[in-house]
Amino acid sequence: QHLLATPDSERYTAPAKLIFRRAMHPALPADFFQRKKRGFNPPLSGWLKTSLAERFSGLGSRLNRLTDGLLDATAVDAFAHAYQGGKEALAEQMLQLLILDESLTQLDALRRALP
């Protein structure tokens, strides 16, 4: 069944996950729809130390350039160095800086492609 074909009374339920009850009921534990939401903690440290590690090089200067100087290259690099030096509590903020870097890099490429 397509979501748009589902009546609003079934699409907008409280809790929101009730829409899945009919389709998933046989495969889920009996109390699934009564449980509170639970968070998911992705393996940030693992990602930052492996597949994203190469993005640390030049991060401060890239963000400084891409933000027209709003982000200080030295401060960004010091923050990255602190994370890489063992301050695991900074993992989430480090990921946010890398996401900002990628987003601004893509926007810059689009801007440069304009006539």
PDB file as gemmi writes it, atoms N, CA and C in Angstrom:
CRYST1    1.000    1.000    1.000  90.00  90.00  90.00 P 1                      
ATOM      1  N   GLN A   1       0.841  -1.171   0.000  1.00  0.00           N  
ATOM      2  CA  GLN A   1       0.000   0.000   0.000  1.00  0.00           C  
ATOM      3  C   GLN A   1       0.892   1.242   0.000  1.00  0.00           C  
ATOM      4  N   HIS A   2       0.566   2.202  -0.814  1.00  0.00           N  
ATOM      5  CA  HIS A   2       1.332   3.439  -0.884  1.00  0.00           C  
ATOM      6  C   HIS A   2       0.933   4.366   0.251  1.00  0.00           C  
ATOM      7  N   LEU A   3       1.921   5.073   0.773  1.00  0.00           N  
ATOM      8  CA  LEU A   3       1.676   5.968   1.901  1.00  0.00           C  
ATOM      9  C   LEU A   3       0.643   7.040   1.559  1.00  0.00           C  
ATOM     10  N   LEU A   4       0.717   7.602   0.352  1.00  0.00           N  
ATOM     11  CA  LEU A   4      -0.223   8.665  -0.004  1.00  0.00           C  
ATOM     12  C   LEU A   4      -1.653   8.148  -0.128  1.00  0.00           C  
ATOM     13  N   ALA A   5      -1.814   6.855  -0.386  1.00  0.00           N  
ATOM     14  CA  ALA A   5      -3.150   6.281  -0.491  1.00  0.00           C  
ATOM     15  C   ALA A   5      -3.730   5.956   0.882  1.00  0.00           C  
ATOM     16  N   THR A   6      -2.906   6.042   1.905  1.00  0.00           N  
ATOM     17  CA  THR A   6      -3.348   5.740   3.269  1.00  0.00           C  
ATOM     18  C   THR A   6      -4.127   6.935   3.820  1.00  0.00           C  
ATOM     19  N   PRO A   7      -5.291   6.680   4.411  1.00  0.00           N  
ATOM     20  CA  PRO A   7      -6.086   7.787   4.965  1.00  0.00           C  
ATOM     21  C   PRO A   7      -5.300   8.540   6.053  1.00  0.00           C  
ATOM     22  N   ASP A   8      -5.550   9.840   6.165  1.00  0.00           N  
ATOM     23  CA  ASP A   8      -4.873  10.660   7.167  1.00  0.00           C  
ATOM     24  C   ASP A   8      -5.025  10.087   8.571  1.00  0.00           C  
ATOM     25  N   SER A   9      -6.186   9.491   8.863  1.00  0.00           N  
ATOM     26  CA  SER A   9      -6.423   8.955  10.205  1.00  0.00           C  
ATOM     27  C   SER A   9      -5.453   7.824  10.536  1.00  0.00           C  
ATOM     28  N   GLU A  10      -4.926   7.154   9.513  1.00  0.00           N  
ATOM     29  CA  GLU A  10      -3.943   6.096   9.739  1.00  0.00           C  
ATOM     30  C   GLU A  10      -2.507   6.619   9.638  1.00  0.00           C  
ATOM     31  N   ARG A  11      -2.308   7.659   8.812  1.00  0.00           N  
ATOM     32  CA  ARG A  11      -0.953   8.203   8.636  1.00  0.00           C  
ATOM     33  C   ARG A  11      -0.491   9.020   9.823  1.00  0.00           C  
ATOM     34  N   TYR A  12      -1.381   9.773  10.408  1.00  0.00           N  
ATOM     35  CA  TYR A  12      -1.020  10.672  11.502  1.00  0.00           C  
ATOM     36  C   TYR A  12      -1.562  10.096  12.810  1.00  0.00           C  
ATOM     37  N   THR A  13      -0.774   9.249  13.409  1.00  0.00           N  
ATOM     38  CA  THR A  13      -1.195   8.574  14.633  1.00  0.00           C  
ATOM     39  C   THR A  13      -0.306   8.983  15.791  1.00  0.00           C  
ATOM     40  N   ALA A  14      -0.758   8.714  16.975  1.00  0.00           N  
ATOM     41  CA  ALA A  14       0.045   8.970  18.164  1.00  0.00           C  
ATOM     42  C   ALA A  14       0.163   7.662  18.929  1.00  0.00           C  
ATOM     43  N   PRO A  15       1.305   7.080  19.066  1.00  0.00           N  
ATOM     44  CA  PRO A  15       2.583   7.507  18.514  1.00  0.00           C  
ATOM     45  C   PRO A  15       2.643   7.301  17.003  1.00  0.00           C  
ATOM     46  N   ALA A  16       3.538   8.025  16.376  1.00  0.00           N  
ATOM     47  CA  ALA A  16       3.631   8.041  14.918  1.00  0.00           C  
ATOM     48  C   ALA A  16       3.918   6.676  14.310  1.00  0.00           C  
ATOM     49  N   LYS A  17       4.569   5.804  15.030  1.00  0.00           N  
ATOM     50  CA  LYS A  17       4.956   4.514  14.454  1.00  0.00           C  
ATOM     51  C   LYS A  17       3.804   3.539  14.285  1.00  0.00           C  
ATOM     52  N   LEU A  18       2.595   3.893  14.690  1.00  0.00           N  
ATOM     53  CA  LEU A  18       1.457   2.977  14.554  1.00  0.00           C  
ATOM     54  C   LEU A  18       1.156   2.621  13.102  1.00  0.00           C  
ATOM     55  N   ILE A  19       1.558   3.463  12.168  1.00  0.00           N  
ATOM     56  CA  ILE A  19       1.325   3.168  10.751  1.00  0.00           C  
ATOM     57  C   ILE A  19       2.000   1.853  10.344  1.00  0.00           C  
ATOM     58  N   PHE A  20       3.054   1.496  11.046  1.00  0.00           N  
ATOM     59  CA  PHE A  20       3.787   0.284  10.711  1.00  0.00           C  
ATOM     60  C   PHE A  20       3.191  -0.973  11.354  1.00  0.00           C  
ATOM     61  N   ARG A  21       2.243  -0.802  12.246  1.00  0.00           N  
ATOM     62  CA  ARG A  21       1.713  -1.936  13.009  1.00  0.00           C  
ATOM     63  C   ARG A  21       1.191  -3.043  12.103  1.00  0.00           C  
ATOM     64  N   ARG A  22       0.347  -2.693  11.130  1.00  0.00           N  
ATOM     65  CA  ARG A  22      -0.235  -3.714  10.267  1.00  0.00           C  
ATOM     66  C   ARG A  22       0.812  -4.441   9.439  1.00  0.00           C  
ATOM     67  N   ALA A  23       1.714  -3.695   8.848  1.00  0.00           N  
ATOM     68  CA  ALA A  23       2.701  -4.297   7.959  1.00  0.00           C  
ATOM     69  C   ALA A  23       3.753  -5.108   8.707  1.00  0.00           C  
ATOM     70  N   MET A  24       4.137  -4.654   9.879  1.00  0.00           N  
ATOM     71  CA  MET A  24       5.258  -5.274  10.578  1.00  0.00           C  
ATOM     72  C   MET A  24       4.859  -6.153  11.756  1.00  0.00           C  
ATOM     73  N   HIS A  25       3.608  -6.155  12.119  1.00  0.00           N  
ATOM     74  CA  HIS A  25       3.174  -6.823  13.341  1.00  0.00           C  
ATOM     75  C   HIS A  25       3.720  -8.241  13.521  1.00  0.00           C  
ATOM     76  N   PRO A  26       3.660  -9.108  12.523  1.00  0.00           N  
ATOM     77  CA  PRO A  26       4.152 -10.472  12.751  1.00  0.00           C  
ATOM     78  C   PRO A  26       5.654 -10.551  13.034  1.00  0.00           C  
ATOM     79  N   ALA A  27       6.408  -9.612  12.560  1.00  0.00           N  
ATOM     80  CA  ALA A  27       7.865  -9.676  12.694  1.00  0.00           C  
ATOM     81  C   ALA A  27       8.402  -8.981  13.948  1.00  0.00           C  
ATOM     82  N   LEU A  28       7.559  -8.270  14.676  1.00  0.00           N  
ATOM     83  CA  LEU A  28       8.019  -7.475  15.815  1.00  0.00           C  
ATOM     84  C   LEU A  28       7.568  -8.067  17.147  1.00  0.00           C  
ATOM     85  N   PRO A  29       8.314  -7.771  18.221  1.00  0.00           N  
ATOM     86  CA  PRO A  29       7.888  -8.204  19.551  1.00  0.00           C  
ATOM     87  C   PRO A  29       6.524  -7.591  19.895  1.00  0.00           C  
ATOM     88  N   ALA A  30       5.767  -8.275  20.708  1.00  0.00           N  
ATOM     89  CA  ALA A  30       4.402  -7.845  21.037  1.00  0.00           C  
ATOM     90  C   ALA A  30       4.337  -6.440  21.630  1.00  0.00           C  
ATOM     91  N   ASP A  31       5.324  -6.039  22.416  1.00  0.00           N  
ATOM     92  CA  ASP A  31       5.267  -4.725  23.076  1.00  0.00           C  
ATOM     93  C   ASP A  31       5.931  -3.607  22.263  1.00  0.00           C  
ATOM     94  N   PHE A  32       6.290  -3.866  21.042  1.00  0.00           N  
ATOM     95  CA  PHE A  32       7.030  -2.886  20.233  1.00  0.00           C  
ATOM     96  C   PHE A  32       6.314  -1.541  20.145  1.00  0.00           C  
ATOM     97  N   PHE A  33       5.024  -1.539  19.931  1.00  0.00           N  
ATOM     98  CA  PHE A  33       4.296  -0.287  19.718  1.00  0.00           C  
ATOM     99  C   PHE A  33       3.946   0.435  21.016  1.00  0.00           C  
ATOM    100  N   GLN A  34       4.196  -0.192  22.146  1.00  0.00           N  
ATOM    101  CA  GLN A  34       3.971   0.462  23.428  1.00  0.00           C  
ATOM    102  C   GLN A  34       5.266   1.021  24.021  1.00  0.00           C  
ATOM    103  N   ARG A  35       6.414   0.636  23.485  1.00  0.00           N  
ATOM    104  CA  ARG A  35       7.699   1.082  24.017  1.00  0.00           C  
ATOM    105  C   ARG A  35       7.944   2.557  23.742  1.00  0.00           C  
ATOM    106  N   LYS A  36       8.742   3.166  24.600  1.00  0.00           N  
ATOM    107  CA  LYS A  36       9.209   4.531  24.354  1.00  0.00           C  
ATOM    108  C   LYS A  36      10.268   4.481  23.259  1.00  0.00           C  
ATOM    109  N   LYS A  37      10.465   5.603  22.594  1.00  0.00           N  
ATOM    110  CA  LYS A  37      11.504   5.686  21.583  1.00  0.00           C  
ATOM    111  C   LYS A  37      12.869   5.496  22.233  1.00  0.00           C  
ATOM    112  N   ARG A  38      13.748   4.825  21.507  1.00  0.00           N  
ATOM    113  CA  ARG A  38      15.111   4.638  21.998  1.00  0.00           C  
ATOM    114  C   ARG A  38      16.071   5.246  20.982  1.00  0.00           C  
ATOM    115  N   GLY A  39      17.123   5.810  21.479  1.00  0.00           N  
ATOM    116  CA  GLY A  39      18.097   6.440  20.611  1.00  0.00           C  
ATOM    117  C   GLY A  39      19.026   5.427  19.958  1.00  0.00           C  
ATOM    118  N   PHE A  40      19.736   5.901  18.981  1.00  0.00           N  
ATOM    119  CA  PHE A  40      20.731   5.101  18.286  1.00  0.00           C  
ATOM    120  C   PHE A  40      22.025   5.897  18.314  1.00  0.00           C  
ATOM    121  N   ASN A  41      23.058   5.303  18.842  1.00  0.00           N  
ATOM    122  CA  ASN A  41      24.352   5.967  18.881  1.00  0.00           C  
ATOM    123  C   ASN A  41      25.248   5.380  17.792  1.00  0.00           C  
ATOM    124  N   PRO A  42      25.425   6.135  16.711  1.00  0.00           N  
ATOM    125  CA  PRO A  42      26.280   5.628  15.642  1.00  0.00           C  
ATOM    126  C   PRO A  42      27.735   5.568  16.112  1.00  0.00           C  
ATOM    127  N   PRO A  43      28.535   4.749  15.482  1.00  0.00           N  
ATOM    128  CA  PRO A  43      29.940   4.605  15.883  1.00  0.00           C  
ATOM    129  C   PRO A  43      30.804   5.770  15.397  1.00  0.00           C  
ATOM    130  N   LEU A  44      30.557   6.962  15.935  1.00  0.00           N  
ATOM    131  CA  LEU A  44      31.247   8.169  15.478  1.00  0.00           C  
ATOM    132  C   LEU A  44      32.761   8.051  15.570  1.00  0.00           C  
ATOM    133  N   SER A  45      33.247   7.593  16.708  1.00  0.00           N  
ATOM    134  CA  SER A  45      34.699   7.512  16.881  1.00  0.00           C  
ATOM    135  C   SER A  45      35.325   6.615  15.833  1.00  0.00           C  
ATOM    136  N   GLY A  46      34.673   5.500  15.553  1.00  0.00           N  
ATOM    137  CA  GLY A  46      35.183   4.599  14.519  1.00  0.00           C  
ATOM    138  C   GLY A  46      35.220   5.270  13.164  1.00  0.00           C  
ATOM    139  N   TRP A  47      34.157   5.963  12.806  1.00  0.00           N  
ATOM    140  CA  TRP A  47      34.107   6.662  11.515  1.00  0.00           C  
ATOM    141  C   TRP A  47      35.177   7.745  11.442  1.00  0.00           C  
ATOM    142  N   LEU A  48      35.309   8.507  12.532  1.00  0.00           N  
ATOM    143  CA  LEU A  48      36.263   9.614  12.534  1.00  0.00           C  
ATOM    144  C   LEU A  48      37.720   9.128  12.471  1.00  0.00           C  
ATOM    145  N   LYS A  49      37.963   7.929  12.934  1.00  0.00           N  
ATOM    146  CA  LYS A  49      39.330   7.397  12.940  1.00  0.00           C  
ATOM    147  C   LYS A  49      39.654   6.571  11.694  1.00  0.00           C  
ATOM    148  N   THR A  50      38.637   6.271  10.888  1.00  0.00           N  
ATOM    149  CA  THR A  50      38.885   5.448   9.698  1.00  0.00           C  
ATOM    150  C   THR A  50      38.481   6.206   8.436  1.00  0.00           C  
ATOM    151  N   SER A  51      37.248   6.014   8.003  1.00  0.00           N  
ATOM    152  CA  SER A  51      36.827   6.556   6.709  1.00  0.00           C  
ATOM    153  C   SER A  51      36.801   8.082   6.642  1.00  0.00           C  
ATOM    154  N   LEU A  52      36.679   8.767   7.769  1.00  0.00           N  
ATOM    155  CA  LEU A  52      36.652  10.231   7.754  1.00  0.00           C  
ATOM    156  C   LEU A  52      37.981  10.867   8.159  1.00  0.00           C  
ATOM    157  N   ALA A  53      38.953  10.046   8.546  1.00  0.00           N  
ATOM    158  CA  ALA A  53      40.221  10.568   9.065  1.00  0.00           C  
ATOM    159  C   ALA A  53      40.945  11.475   8.071  1.00  0.00           C  
ATOM    160  N   GLU A  54      40.866  11.159   6.797  1.00  0.00           N  
ATOM    161  CA  GLU A  54      41.570  11.972   5.798  1.00  0.00           C  
ATOM    162  C   GLU A  54      41.008  13.388   5.685  1.00  0.00           C  
ATOM    163  N   ARG A  55      39.776  13.601   6.139  1.00  0.00           N  
ATOM    164  CA  ARG A  55      39.137  14.917   6.053  1.00  0.00           C  
ATOM    165  C   ARG A  55      39.708  15.920   7.058  1.00  0.00           C  
ATOM    166  N   PHE A  56      40.483  15.441   8.044  1.00  0.00           N  
ATOM    167  CA  PHE A  56      41.054  16.337   9.054  1.00  0.00           C  
ATOM    168  C   PHE A  56      42.149  17.223   8.462  1.00  0.00           C  
ATOM    169  N   SER A  57      42.860  16.700   7.484  1.00  0.00           N  
ATOM    170  CA  SER A  57      43.969  17.450   6.895  1.00  0.00           C  
ATOM    171  C   SER A  57      43.458  18.706   6.192  1.00  0.00           C  
ATOM    172  N   GLY A  58      43.916  19.857   6.632  1.00  0.00           N  
ATOM    173  CA  GLY A  58      43.529  21.125   6.021  1.00  0.00           C  
ATOM    174  C   GLY A  58      42.135  21.615   6.377  1.00  0.00           C  
ATOM    175  N   LEU A  59      41.498  20.979   7.356  1.00  0.00           N  
ATOM    176  CA  LEU A  59      40.123  21.341   7.711  1.00  0.00           C  
ATOM    177  C   LEU A  59      40.001  22.801   8.115  1.00  0.00           C  
ATOM    178  N   GLY A  60      40.897  23.277   8.962  1.00  0.00           N  
ATOM    179  CA  GLY A  60      40.819  24.662   9.426  1.00  0.00           C  
ATOM    180  C   GLY A  60      40.917  25.665   8.297  1.00  0.00           C  
ATOM    181  N   SER A  61      41.877  25.474   7.419  1.00  0.00           N  
ATOM    182  CA  SER A  61      42.041  26.429   6.311  1.00  0.00           C  
ATOM    183  C   SER A  61      40.876  26.352   5.332  1.00  0.00           C  
ATOM    184  N   ARG A  62      40.340  25.144   5.099  1.00  0.00           N  
ATOM    185  CA  ARG A  62      39.175  25.028   4.207  1.00  0.00           C  
ATOM    186  C   ARG A  62      37.980  25.761   4.797  1.00  0.00           C  
ATOM    187  N   LEU A  63      37.696  25.523   6.073  1.00  0.00           N  
ATOM    188  CA  LEU A  63      36.541  26.178   6.687  1.00  0.00           C  
ATOM    189  C   LEU A  63      36.743  27.690   6.789  1.00  0.00           C  
ATOM    190  N   ASN A  64      37.966  28.112   7.004  1.00  0.00           N  
ATOM    191  CA  ASN A  64      38.259  29.545   7.030  1.00  0.00           C  
ATOM    192  C   ASN A  64      37.955  30.168   5.672  1.00  0.00           C  
ATOM    193  N   ARG A  65      38.403  29.508   4.605  1.00  0.00           N  
ATOM    194  CA  ARG A  65      38.169  30.017   3.248  1.00  0.00           C  
ATOM    195  C   ARG A  65      36.689  29.976   2.892  1.00  0.00           C  
ATOM    196  N   LEU A  66      36.040  28.847   3.186  1.00  0.00           N  
ATOM    197  CA  LEU A  66      34.645  28.660   2.796  1.00  0.00           C  
ATOM    198  C   LEU A  66      33.683  29.551   3.576  1.00  0.00           C  
ATOM    199  N   THR A  67      34.094  30.023   4.742  1.00  0.00           N  
ATOM    200  CA  THR A  67      33.232  30.910   5.549  1.00  0.00           C  
ATOM    201  C   THR A  67      33.707  32.358   5.479  1.00  0.00           C  
ATOM    202  N   ASP A  68      34.582  32.650   4.522  1.00  0.00           N  
ATOM    203  CA  ASP A  68      35.121  34.009   4.377  1.00  0.00           C  
ATOM    204  C   ASP A  68      35.691  34.526   5.691  1.00  0.00           C  
ATOM    205  N   GLY A  69      36.387  33.652   6.418  1.00  0.00           N  
ATOM    206  CA  GLY A  69      37.069  34.038   7.633  1.00  0.00           C  
ATOM    207  C   GLY A  69      36.242  33.984   8.903  1.00  0.00           C  
ATOM    208  N   LEU A  70      34.980  33.573   8.808  1.00  0.00           N  
ATOM    209  CA  LEU A  70      34.145  33.505  10.020  1.00  0.00           C  
ATOM    210  C   LEU A  70      34.634  32.429  10.987  1.00  0.00           C  
ATOM    211  N   LEU A  71      35.204  31.353  10.457  1.00  0.00           N  
ATOM    212  CA  LEU A  71      35.784  30.321  11.311  1.00  0.00           C  
ATOM    213  C   LEU A  71      37.297  30.458  11.266  1.00  0.00           C  
ATOM    214  N   ASP A  72      37.896  30.537  12.423  1.00  0.00           N  
ATOM    215  CA  ASP A  72      39.340  30.706  12.543  1.00  0.00           C  
ATOM    216  C   ASP A  72      40.038  29.368  12.292  1.00  0.00           C  
ATOM    217  N   ALA A  73      40.943  29.348  11.312  1.00  0.00           N  
ATOM    218  CA  ALA A  73      41.634  28.112  10.930  1.00  0.00           C  
ATOM    219  C   ALA A  73      42.402  27.512  12.097  1.00  0.00           C  
ATOM    220  N   THR A  74      43.088  28.358  12.867  1.00  0.00           N  
ATOM    221  CA  THR A  74      43.877  27.864  13.999  1.00  0.00           C  
ATOM    222  C   THR A  74      42.991  27.216  15.055  1.00  0.00           C  
ATOM    223  N   ALA A  75      41.858  27.830  15.342  1.00  0.00           N  
ATOM    224  CA  ALA A  75      40.939  27.291  16.344  1.00  0.00           C  
ATOM    225  C   ALA A  75      40.342  25.961  15.886  1.00  0.00           C  
ATOM    226  N   VAL A  76      39.947  25.883  14.616  1.00  0.00           N  
ATOM    227  CA  VAL A  76      39.387  24.630  14.085  1.00  0.00           C  
ATOM    228  C   VAL A  76      40.435  23.525  14.142  1.00  0.00           C  
ATOM    229  N   ASP A  77      41.654  23.841  13.709  1.00  0.00           N  
ATOM    230  CA  ASP A  77      42.715  22.831  13.730  1.00  0.00           C  
ATOM    231  C   ASP A  77      43.069  22.414  15.160  1.00  0.00           C  
ATOM    232  N   ALA A  78      43.041  23.353  16.103  1.00  0.00           N  
ATOM    233  CA  ALA A  78      43.312  23.018  17.501  1.00  0.00           C  
ATOM    234  C   ALA A  78      42.223  22.096  18.043  1.00  0.00           C  
ATOM    235  N   PHE A  79      40.981  22.369  17.674  1.00  0.00           N  
ATOM    236  CA  PHE A  79      39.867  21.525  18.096  1.00  0.00           C  
ATOM    237  C   PHE A  79      40.037  20.114  17.526  1.00  0.00           C  
ATOM    238  N   ALA A  80      40.363  20.024  16.234  1.00  0.00           N  
ATOM    239  CA  ALA A  80      40.572  18.717  15.597  1.00  0.00           C  
ATOM    240  C   ALA A  80      41.741  17.986  16.240  1.00  0.00           C  
ATOM    241  N   HIS A  81      42.792  18.726  16.546  1.00  0.00           N  
ATOM    242  CA  HIS A  81      43.968  18.123  17.183  1.00  0.00           C  
ATOM    243  C   HIS A  81      43.614  17.589  18.577  1.00  0.00           C  
ATOM    244  N   ALA A  82      42.790  18.339  19.306  1.00  0.00           N  
ATOM    245  CA  ALA A  82      42.360  17.893  20.640  1.00  0.00           C  
ATOM    246  C   ALA A  82      41.570  16.595  20.524  1.00  0.00           C  
ATOM    247  N   TYR A  83      40.677  16.524  19.539  1.00  0.00           N  
ATOM    248  CA  TYR A  83      39.911  15.295  19.344  1.00  0.00           C  
ATOM    249  C   TYR A  83      40.851  14.141  19.003  1.00  0.00           C  
ATOM    250  N   GLN A  84      41.728  14.384  18.046  1.00  0.00           N  
ATOM    251  CA  GLN A  84      42.654  13.326  17.618  1.00  0.00           C  
ATOM    252  C   GLN A  84      43.618  12.940  18.734  1.00  0.00           C  
ATOM    253  N   GLY A  85      43.826  13.838  19.681  1.00  0.00           N  
ATOM    254  CA  GLY A  85      44.706  13.569  20.808  1.00  0.00           C  
ATOM    255  C   GLY A  85      44.053  12.772  21.918  1.00  0.00           C  
ATOM    256  N   GLY A  86      42.800  12.398  21.739  1.00  0.00           N  
ATOM    257  CA  GLY A  86      42.164  11.535  22.717  1.00  0.00           C  
ATOM    258  C   GLY A  86      40.923  12.075  23.385  1.00  0.00           C  
ATOM    259  N   LYS A  87      40.501  13.284  23.079  1.00  0.00           N  
ATOM    260  CA  LYS A  87      39.292  13.839  23.709  1.00  0.00           C  
ATOM    261  C   LYS A  87      38.055  13.330  22.961  1.00  0.00           C  
ATOM    262  N   GLU A  88      37.690  12.082  23.268  1.00  0.00           N  
ATOM    263  CA  GLU A  88      36.580  11.403  22.596  1.00  0.00           C  
ATOM    264  C   GLU A  88      35.250  12.129  22.754  1.00  0.00           C  
ATOM    265  N   ALA A  89      35.100  12.899  23.817  1.00  0.00           N  
ATOM    266  CA  ALA A  89      33.843  13.617  24.058  1.00  0.00           C  
ATOM    267  C   ALA A  89      33.563  14.653  22.965  1.00  0.00           C  
ATOM    268  N   LEU A  90      34.563  14.988  22.173  1.00  0.00           N  
ATOM    269  CA  LEU A  90      34.402  15.977  21.110  1.00  0.00           C  
ATOM    270  C   LEU A  90      33.958  15.352  19.782  1.00  0.00           C  
ATOM    271  N   ALA A  91      33.707  14.050  19.772  1.00  0.00           N  
ATOM    272  CA  ALA A  91      33.403  13.335  18.521  1.00  0.00           C  
ATOM    273  C   ALA A  91      32.198  13.925  17.786  1.00  0.00           C  
ATOM    274  N   GLU A  92      31.124  14.208  18.498  1.00  0.00           N  
ATOM    275  CA  GLU A  92      29.917  14.713  17.841  1.00  0.00           C  
ATOM    276  C   GLU A  92      30.157  16.086  17.203  1.00  0.00           C  
ATOM    277  N   GLN A  93      30.842  16.970  17.928  1.00  0.00           N  
ATOM    278  CA  GLN A  93      31.146  18.287  17.379  1.00  0.00           C  
ATOM    279  C   GLN A  93      32.127  18.177  16.205  1.00  0.00           C  
ATOM    280  N   MET A  94      33.049  17.209  16.291  1.00  0.00           N  
ATOM    281  CA  MET A  94      34.000  17.011  15.201  1.00  0.00           C  
ATOM    282  C   MET A  94      33.261  16.570  13.937  1.00  0.00           C  
ATOM    283  N   LEU A  95      32.312  15.659  14.101  1.00  0.00           N  
ATOM    284  CA  LEU A  95      31.512  15.227  12.962  1.00  0.00           C  
ATOM    285  C   LEU A  95      30.736  16.407  12.381  1.00  0.00           C  
ATOM    286  N   GLN A  96      30.202  17.271  13.236  1.00  0.00           N  
ATOM    287  CA  GLN A  96      29.463  18.433  12.751  1.00  0.00           C  
ATOM    288  C   GLN A  96      30.363  19.360  11.933  1.00  0.00           C  
ATOM    289  N   LEU A  97      31.604  19.529  12.360  1.00  0.00           N  
ATOM    290  CA  LEU A  97      32.542  20.347  11.580  1.00  0.00           C  
ATOM    291  C   LEU A  97      32.830  19.714  10.222  1.00  0.00           C  
ATOM    292  N   LEU A  98      32.974  18.391  10.200  1.00  0.00           N  
ATOM    293  CA  LEU A  98      33.235  17.702   8.928  1.00  0.00           C  
ATOM    294  C   LEU A  98      32.023  17.774   8.001  1.00  0.00           C  
ATOM    295  N   ILE A  99      30.824  17.704   8.575  1.00  0.00           N  
ATOM    296  CA  ILE A  99      29.608  17.843   7.765  1.00  0.00           C  
ATOM    297  C   ILE A  99      29.509  19.260   7.217  1.00  0.00           C  
ATOM    298  N   LEU A 100      29.820  20.246   8.049  1.00  0.00           N  
ATOM    299  CA  LEU A 100      29.831  21.637   7.592  1.00  0.00           C  
ATOM    300  C   LEU A 100      30.829  21.815   6.465  1.00  0.00           C  
ATOM    301  N   ASP A 101      32.006  21.248   6.616  1.00  0.00           N  
ATOM    302  CA  ASP A 101      33.042  21.321   5.587  1.00  0.00           C  
ATOM    303  C   ASP A 101      32.543  20.740   4.267  1.00  0.00           C  
ATOM    304  N   GLU A 102      31.959  19.567   4.329  1.00  0.00           N  
ATOM    305  CA  GLU A 102      31.460  18.927   3.099  1.00  0.00           C  
ATOM    306  C   GLU A 102      30.328  19.726   2.480  1.00  0.00           C  
ATOM    307  N   SER A 103      29.403  20.201   3.293  1.00  0.00           N  
ATOM    308  CA  SER A 103      28.273  20.981   2.778  1.00  0.00           C  
ATOM    309  C   SER A 103      28.747  22.260   2.107  1.00  0.00           C  
ATOM    310  N   LEU A 104      29.634  22.989   2.773  1.00  0.00           N  
ATOM    311  CA  LEU A 104      30.134  24.239   2.196  1.00  0.00           C  
ATOM    312  C   LEU A 104      30.988  23.988   0.955  1.00  0.00           C  
ATOM    313  N   THR A 105      31.719  22.883   0.935  1.00  0.00           N  
ATOM    314  CA  THR A 105      32.518  22.527  -0.246  1.00  0.00           C  
ATOM    315  C   THR A 105      31.600  22.277  -1.437  1.00  0.00           C  
ATOM    316  N   GLN A 106      30.508  21.553  -1.210  1.00  0.00           N  
ATOM    317  CA  GLN A 106      29.562  21.284  -2.295  1.00  0.00           C  
ATOM    318  C   GLN A 106      28.880  22.562  -2.767  1.00  0.00           C  
ATOM    319  N   LEU A 107      28.485  23.420  -1.825  1.00  0.00           N  
ATOM    320  CA  LEU A 107      27.866  24.691  -2.206  1.00  0.00           C  
ATOM    321  C   LEU A 107      28.839  25.567  -2.978  1.00  0.00           C  
ATOM    322  N   ASP A 108      30.094  25.564  -2.590  1.00  0.00           N  
ATOM    323  CA  ASP A 108      31.107  26.343  -3.291  1.00  0.00           C  
ATOM    324  C   ASP A 108      31.294  25.833  -4.715  1.00  0.00           C  
ATOM    325  N   ALA A 109      31.285  24.517  -4.879  1.00  0.00           N  
ATOM    326  CA  ALA A 109      31.420  23.941  -6.223  1.00  0.00           C  
ATOM    327  C   ALA A 109      30.235  24.326  -7.098  1.00  0.00           C  
ATOM    328  N   LEU A 110      29.040  24.329  -6.530  1.00  0.00           N  
ATOM    329  CA  LEU A 110      27.855  24.742  -7.284  1.00  0.00           C  
ATOM    330  C   LEU A 110      27.943  26.215  -7.675  1.00  0.00           C  
ATOM    331  N   ARG A 111      28.397  27.040  -6.729  1.00  0.00           N  
ATOM    332  CA  ARG A 111      28.533  28.470  -7.004  1.00  0.00           C  
ATOM    333  C   ARG A 111      29.518  28.723  -8.127  1.00  0.00           C  
ATOM    334  N   ARG A 112      30.626  27.990  -8.097  1.00  0.00           N  
ATOM    335  CA  ARG A 112      31.651  28.163  -9.134  1.00  0.00           C  
ATOM    336  C   ARG A 112      31.174  27.695 -10.503  1.00  0.00           C  
ATOM    337  N   ALA A 113      30.230  26.756 -10.521  1.00  0.00           N  
ATOM    338  CA  ALA A 113      29.717  26.225 -11.777  1.00  0.00           C  
ATOM    339  C   ALA A 113      28.703  27.162 -12.439  1.00  0.00           C  
ATOM    340  N   LEU A 114      28.205  28.136 -11.673  1.00  0.00           N  
ATOM    341  CA  LEU A 114      27.243  29.086 -12.257  1.00  0.00           C  
ATOM    342  C   LEU A 114      27.921  29.978 -13.289  1.00  0.00           C  
ATOM    343  N   PRO A 115      27.179  30.341 -14.332  1.00  0.00           N  
ATOM    344  CA  PRO A 115      27.759  31.217 -15.360  1.00  0.00           C  
ATOM    345  C   PRO A 115      28.051  32.615 -14.849  1.00  0.00           C  
TER     346      PRO A 115                                                      
END                                                                             
